[in-house]
Amino acid sequence: MFNLFHKKAKAYSDLNAEAFHDGMKQKDAVIIDVRTAGEFHSGKLSGARNLDMMSPDFKNQLKNLPRDKAYYLYCRSGNRSGHACATMADMGFEKVYNLAGGIVSWPY
């Protein structure tokens, strides 16, 4: 029968700001801001690169990323970056982390 309430297990981790901040300092860390270019230019985390999740070529941009890095994704609230993390996990990325609460929860 149909299992309408079955949820697929998340293949990425939501991190609070402190754990995200610690993780992004690691040598294999890649920080990705999935907001629009305008949002990105209005303020970003140090060292972040912008890959707009709403861009039609977002998945193609992900295909070019090395699989052996740890990816730390964020957006404004954590929603878009959560979806982007799930997309990356579905594509085979194993170390994918979402900033829970987004940049609005960033105290640093």
Secondary structure by P-SEA (a helix, b strand, c coil): cccccccccccbbbbcaaaaaaaaacccbbbbbcccaaaaaaccccccccccccccaaaaaaaaccccbbbbbbcccaaaaaaaaaaaaaacccbbbbcccccccccc
